[in-house]
Amino acid sequence: MTKKYRVDRLPEFDMAQYLKSDADIAEYLRQVLEDGDPGELAAALGHIAKARGMTEIAKVSGIKREALYKALRPNAKPRFDTIQRVCKALGVKITAQAVHG
C-alpha cells in the first residue's frame, strides 16, 4: 500500500538552499539563460540573491531591499540596468556567445 500525502502539507521548495557554491550558482544561471524565459531569469536572480543574503545584495547593488524583492520575483520584468547591478553585486557575469547553425 502506498502512503498518501496532502499537497498542502508538503514543504515549500526553496532553490536558494541548493545554491551553496559559485559553481552551483553559475550552472543554475546558465540553465535558466539557456531556457530563455525572461520571467525565470528574474526569479533565478532572486533565488541567488536570497542564497547570498538579500540585504547584502541590496546594499552592494544600491537597490533598496524592498525594490529588489519586487524586481526579482517570479515573472517580474526588471530593467536591464537592474539585472546588471544585481549580477555585479552577486559576482556573476552574463555573456553572449555566437550560435552556429
LINHU-V752554 format. One record per residue. N is the residue number from 1. PHI is phi in whole degrees, -180 to 180 (999 if undefined). OMEGA is omega in whole degrees, -180 to 180 (999 if undefined). D_LAST is the distance of its C-alpha to the last C-alpha in Angstrom with 1 decimal. Layout:
# LINHU-V752554
n=N phi=PHI omega=OMEGA d_last=D_LAST
n=N phi=PHI omega=OMEGA d_last=D_LAST
This chain:
# LINHU-V752554
n=1 phi=999 omega=-180 d_last=51.4
n=2 phi=-92 omega=179 d_last=48.4
n=3 phi=-82 omega=180 d_last=49.1
n=4 phi=-98 omega=178 d_last=48.1
n=5 phi=-121 omega=174 d_last=46.7
n=6 phi=-87 omega=-177 d_last=47.0
n=7 phi=-60 omega=-178 d_last=43.7
n=8 phi=-70 omega=179 d_last=45.7
n=9 phi=-105 omega=177 d_last=47.1
n=10 phi=-73 omega=178 d_last=43.8
n=11 phi=-68 omega=178 d_last=43.1
n=12 phi=-71 omega=178 d_last=40.6
n=13 phi=-76 omega=-180 d_last=37.3
n=14 phi=-125 omega=-178 d_last=36.8
n=15 phi=-58 omega=-177 d_last=33.4
n=16 phi=-58 omega=-180 d_last=35.1
n=17 phi=-67 omega=-176 d_last=37.2
n=18 phi=-100 omega=-179 d_last=34.2
n=19 phi=-101 omega=-172 d_last=32.9
n=20 phi=-94 omega=-177 d_last=35.2
n=21 phi=-129 omega=176 d_last=33.3
n=22 phi=-61 omega=179 d_last=30.9
n=23 phi=-65 omega=177 d_last=28.4
n=24 phi=-60 omega=-178 d_last=29.0
n=25 phi=-65 omega=-180 d_last=28.4
n=26 phi=-62 omega=-179 d_last=25.2
n=27 phi=-67 omega=178 d_last=23.7
n=28 phi=-61 omega=-180 d_last=24.9
n=29 phi=-64 omega=178 d_last=23.5
n=30 phi=-61 omega=-180 d_last=20.0
n=31 phi=-66 omega=179 d_last=20.0
n=32 phi=-65 omega=179 d_last=21.2
n=33 phi=-66 omega=179 d_last=18.7
n=34 phi=-64 omega=178 d_last=15.8
n=35 phi=-67 omega=173 d_last=17.5
n=36 phi=80 omega=179 d_last=17.5
n=37 phi=-94 omega=-176 d_last=21.1
n=38 phi=-62 omega=178 d_last=23.1
n=39 phi=-67 omega=178 d_last=26.4
n=40 phi=-71 omega=178 d_last=25.5
n=41 phi=-62 omega=179 d_last=24.8
n=42 phi=-60 omega=180 d_last=28.3
n=43 phi=-64 omega=-180 d_last=29.8
n=44 phi=-63 omega=177 d_last=28.1
n=45 phi=-63 omega=175 d_last=29.4
n=46 phi=-65 omega=178 d_last=32.8
n=47 phi=-63 omega=-180 d_last=32.8
n=48 phi=-66 omega=179 d_last=32.0
n=49 phi=-62 omega=178 d_last=34.7
n=50 phi=-64 omega=179 d_last=37.1
n=51 phi=-64 omega=-179 d_last=36.5
n=52 phi=-88 omega=-177 d_last=37.3
n=53 phi=110 omega=-174 d_last=40.1
n=54 phi=-59 omega=-179 d_last=39.7
n=55 phi=-63 omega=179 d_last=42.8
n=56 phi=-66 omega=180 d_last=41.7
n=57 phi=-65 omega=177 d_last=38.2
n=58 phi=-61 omega=-179 d_last=40.0
n=59 phi=-63 omega=-177 d_last=42.3
n=60 phi=-67 omega=-178 d_last=39.7
n=61 phi=-79 omega=-177 d_last=37.4
n=62 phi=78 omega=179 d_last=40.3
n=63 phi=-110 omega=180 d_last=39.6
n=64 phi=-60 omega=-176 d_last=42.4
n=65 phi=-55 omega=-179 d_last=42.1
n=66 phi=-64 omega=179 d_last=42.6
n=67 phi=-67 omega=178 d_last=40.0
n=68 phi=-67 omega=176 d_last=37.6
n=69 phi=-58 omega=-179 d_last=38.2
n=70 phi=-67 omega=-177 d_last=37.7
n=71 phi=-71 omega=-174 d_last=34.4
n=72 phi=-109 omega=175 d_last=32.9
n=73 phi=-83 omega=180 d_last=34.0
n=74 phi=-56 omega=179 d_last=31.6
n=75 phi=66 omega=173 d_last=29.9
n=76 phi=-73 omega=178 d_last=31.3
n=77 phi=-126 omega=-178 d_last=29.6
n=78 phi=-69 omega=176 d_last=30.6
n=79 phi=-68 omega=-178 d_last=30.2
n=80 phi=-62 omega=179 d_last=27.6
n=81 phi=-65 omega=176 d_last=30.5
n=82 phi=-66 omega=178 d_last=31.9
n=83 phi=-61 omega=180 d_last=28.7
n=84 phi=-62 omega=-179 d_last=28.8
n=85 phi=-65 omega=179 d_last=32.5
n=86 phi=-67 omega=179 d_last=32.1
n=87 phi=-59 omega=179 d_last=29.3
n=88 phi=-61 omega=179 d_last=31.5
n=89 phi=-66 omega=179 d_last=34.4
n=90 phi=-81 omega=-178 d_last=32.6
n=91 phi=79 omega=177 d_last=31.4
n=92 phi=-121 omega=-179 d_last=27.7
n=93 phi=-132 omega=175 d_last=25.0
n=94 phi=-95 omega=-178 d_last=21.8
n=95 phi=-122 omega=178 d_last=19.1
n=96 phi=-103 omega=180 d_last=15.8
n=97 phi=-143 omega=178 d_last=12.8
n=98 phi=-66 omega=178 d_last=9.7
n=99 phi=-104 omega=-179 d_last=6.5
n=100 phi=-99 omega=-178 d_last=3.8
n=101 phi=-65 omega=999 d_last=0.0
